């Protein structure tokens, strides 16, 4: 069992305290992992620490809005499905450094809902490249 989440830390001399997240679902997952560590590993847990990633922006005028607007325009011009165009963009973005998992030897790009602002900008750049490759002229609108 594994749990990955952003936790608040407090420092007191040689001790570090991590606070449970406010989200009850995440709190339950963390409790489950820690209980398993207590039962099977004498209370030891593997901890990896890094700064939290800034999630991509959503809503009107956001990265998410721009990306999906580009995807829709490519779909309309080419007749391809939204899922197919999005996957093609993600595959291109992987070549630019977008994160992925390998499952059974296949490269699977992470979902855009997991992406940071930096990673989402790779998706947007890949959408421009795909549109150019397909001869689609993207229009940025304030709709």
Backbone torsions as a table, in degrees:
resi	resn	phi	psi	omega
1	UNK	NA	141.8	-177.0
2	UNK	-141.6	144.6	176.1
3	UNK	-136.0	131.7	176.4
4	UNK	-122.8	124.8	-177.3
5	UNK	-160.6	164.6	176.6
6	UNK	-91.4	126.4	180.0
7	UNK	-123.0	147.3	174.3
8	UNK	-80.2	135.4	-179.9
9	UNK	-115.2	147.4	173.8
10	UNK	-129.7	143.7	-175.7
11	UNK	-116.7	134.7	179.9
12	UNK	-141.9	93.9	-178.1
13	UNK	61.7	-120.0	-179.1
14	UNK	-89.6	6.3	-176.8
15	UNK	-111.7	146.5	174.2
16	UNK	-122.1	131.5	176.5
17	UNK	-115.0	130.5	174.1
18	UNK	-107.2	134.7	-178.8
19	UNK	-94.1	144.2	175.7
20	UNK	-59.7	145.6	175.8
21	UNK	-69.1	157.1	179.1
22	UNK	-72.2	-30.7	-179.9
23	UNK	-65.1	122.0	-175.6
24	UNK	-63.6	-36.0	178.6
25	UNK	-63.6	-45.5	178.1
26	UNK	-66.5	-39.0	179.0
27	UNK	-60.5	-43.8	179.0
28	UNK	-63.6	-42.3	177.8
29	UNK	-61.2	-44.7	-179.5
30	UNK	-64.1	-42.9	177.8
31	UNK	-60.5	-40.5	179.4
32	UNK	-62.8	-44.7	179.2
33	UNK	-65.1	-44.4	-179.3
34	UNK	-65.8	-35.9	176.7
35	UNK	-65.2	-40.2	177.5
36	UNK	-64.1	-41.2	178.0
37	UNK	-62.4	-39.3	179.4
38	UNK	-65.4	-42.4	-177.8
39	UNK	-71.6	-44.7	-169.6
40	UNK	-103.4	-18.3	-172.9
41	UNK	-128.8	22.5	177.9
42	UNK	61.4	25.0	179.1
43	UNK	90.2	-3.7	179.0
44	UNK	-82.0	142.3	178.2
45	UNK	-137.2	144.8	174.1
46	UNK	-82.0	122.5	-177.9
47	UNK	-120.9	131.2	176.5
48	UNK	-116.5	129.7	-174.7
49	UNK	-121.4	133.1	175.1
50	UNK	-155.5	159.7	178.2
51	UNK	-63.4	147.2	178.4
52	UNK	-66.2	148.1	178.6
53	UNK	-86.3	141.8	174.5
54	UNK	-76.5	117.8	-179.3
55	UNK	-66.7	154.5	179.9
56	UNK	-60.1	155.5	-179.9
57	UNK	-82.0	150.2	179.2
58	UNK	-131.7	167.4	179.4
59	UNK	94.2	-178.5	-177.4
60	UNK	-56.4	130.9	177.8
61	UNK	74.8	13.5	-175.4
62	UNK	-94.9	173.1	174.3
63	UNK	-59.6	-45.2	-178.9
64	UNK	-59.6	-42.6	179.4
65	UNK	-63.1	-45.0	179.1
66	UNK	-63.6	-47.6	-179.5
67	UNK	-58.4	-50.8	-177.6
68	UNK	-69.5	-29.7	173.0
69	UNK	-64.1	-42.6	177.1
70	UNK	-63.5	-43.5	179.5
71	UNK	-59.8	-45.5	-178.8
72	UNK	-62.5	-40.5	178.9
73	UNK	-64.7	-40.8	178.0
74	UNK	-64.2	-41.8	177.8
75	UNK	-59.7	-47.2	-178.4
76	UNK	-62.4	-39.0	-177.7
77	UNK	-77.7	-30.1	-173.6
78	UNK	-106.8	-18.0	-176.9
79	UNK	80.6	5.4	177.7
80	UNK	-80.2	156.4	179.8
81	UNK	-74.8	158.0	178.2
82	UNK	-57.6	-46.2	-179.1
83	UNK	-62.6	-41.1	-179.2
84	UNK	-66.7	-43.2	179.6
85	UNK	-65.8	-43.7	179.5
86	UNK	-60.7	-42.3	-179.8
87	UNK	-66.0	-40.7	177.9
88	UNK	-60.5	-40.4	178.3
89	UNK	-64.7	-44.0	179.3
90	UNK	-62.9	-40.0	178.0
91	UNK	-61.8	-42.1	177.7
92	UNK	-64.5	-40.4	-178.1
93	UNK	-66.2	-32.0	177.0
94	UNK	-58.3	-40.2	179.2
95	UNK	-66.6	-17.7	-179.9
96	UNK	-98.5	0.4	178.4
97	UNK	112.6	5.7	178.5
98	UNK	-66.6	138.3	-176.0
99	UNK	-69.3	152.0	-178.2
100	UNK	-152.0	168.0	173.0
101	UNK	-117.8	157.2	173.2
102	UNK	-112.4	120.0	179.0
103	UNK	-123.3	117.9	179.8
104	UNK	53.2	40.7	177.4
105	UNK	81.6	-0.3	-179.4
106	UNK	-105.1	138.6	176.9
107	UNK	-81.0	122.3	-179.9
108	UNK	-120.4	107.3	178.4
109	UNK	-62.7	147.0	178.6
110	UNK	-66.9	158.0	176.0
111	UNK	-68.4	148.1	-177.6
112	UNK	-66.0	-22.5	176.7
113	UNK	-65.5	-19.1	177.8
114	UNK	-92.0	-6.1	-170.5
115	UNK	-82.7	150.4	175.4
116	UNK	-84.9	176.1	177.9
117	UNK	-61.2	-38.8	179.7
118	UNK	-66.4	-43.7	-178.9
119	UNK	-68.6	-37.0	178.0
120	UNK	-66.1	-32.5	177.5
121	UNK	-65.7	-29.4	174.0
122	UNK	-66.2	-39.8	177.4
123	UNK	-63.4	-41.6	179.4
124	UNK	-64.3	-44.7	177.8
125	UNK	-60.7	-42.6	178.5
126	UNK	-64.5	-33.9	177.9
127	UNK	-65.1	-37.7	176.3
128	UNK	-65.5	-41.7	179.7
129	UNK	-65.5	-43.7	178.6
130	UNK	-62.6	-44.3	178.5
131	UNK	-58.9	-44.6	179.4
132	UNK	-63.0	-43.4	178.9
133	UNK	-60.4	-34.5	-177.7
134	UNK	-91.8	-0.3	179.8
135	UNK	75.1	23.1	-179.8
136	UNK	-95.0	125.5	176.8
137	UNK	-93.4	113.6	-178.2
138	UNK	-81.4	139.4	177.1
139	UNK	-112.2	124.2	175.5
140	UNK	-90.3	119.5	-177.5
141	UNK	-119.5	161.9	178.1
142	UNK	-97.7	23.0	-178.6
143	UNK	-71.5	NA	NA
